[in-house]
Amino acid sequence: MGARLGTDDGDDLVENAEINITPFIDVMLVLLIIFMVAAPLSTVDIPVELPVAVADAPQRPSEPVFITLAEDLSLSVGEAETTMDALLMEVGVATRLNREERLYIRADKSVPYGDLIAVMNILRSDGYLKVGLVGLDEAAAPADPAIAPEATE
């Protein structure tokens, strides 16, 4: 089993004081295989009569409301054109006056930052706090260099 090399001094009755771990490893591997086979079999097989759930299914989220701010500063809620003055009325119709509804603003990249913030302030003043901005991922950005954003230095 275990070998000892290079220390033979002629005496055949030398005791080996080192631990031979080969049988220990064999036993551990057998136990590992047994547990790997037995683990999937240890499912719960206790019979239980479960009650019927009476909770309603969760409500699916409604279609998102998109507010578009075009390059010429024209506004639209969904497909309906609107003005700054009528924005809250159109958003109220689109959200059914639900202030918890999420709103997504799609603003053209050439729209001045102040005009975008003005739209967000109008929405916030009426209690619409869940407002997000929509942009394109780099992978979805146009490949045409004439359309792509210019590099700034």
Residue, then its C-alpha position, 0 to 999 in steps of 0.5 A: m500500500g504505502a511505500r517508503l523509498g531511500t531510507d533502507d538501512g538493512d533492517d526489515l522490521v522498520e515501522n512506518a509511522e506515516i498514515n496511509i490515507t488511500p483507504f480513507i479516500d476510497v471510503m469517502l468517494v463511495l459515501l459521496i456517490i451514495f449521497m449523490v444518488a440518494a439526494p434526489l430521492s429525498t423529496v417530501d412524501i407526506p400527504v397533505e390536503l392543501p386549501v384552495a387559494v381564493a386570492d385574485a390573480p395579480q392584475r397585469p400592468s396596463e399599456p405604458v403611457f408615452i409622452t413625446l416631445a418632438e424637435d419642434l417642441s410639439l407634444s403628444v400623449g400616445e397618438a394624440e397631439t396636445t399643447m403644454d396647457a392641455l397636457l395634464m388633461e390628456v395625461g389624465v385621460a390616458t392614465r384614467l387619473n391614476r397618479e401611480e401610473r408610469l409615464y415615459i417621456r420620449a424627447d428628441k435629442s435636439v430638444p433643449y434641456g429646459d423644455l424637457i424639465a418644464v414638461m416633467n415639472i408640469l407632470r410632477s406638480d399634478g402628482y405624477l411622480k413615476v416619470g421615466l426617460v426613453g432612450l436607445d441602446e447603443a446596439a439599437a442606435p442607427a449605424d449610419p454616421a449621418i444619423a449617429p451622434e457627433a463625437t465631441e472633444 
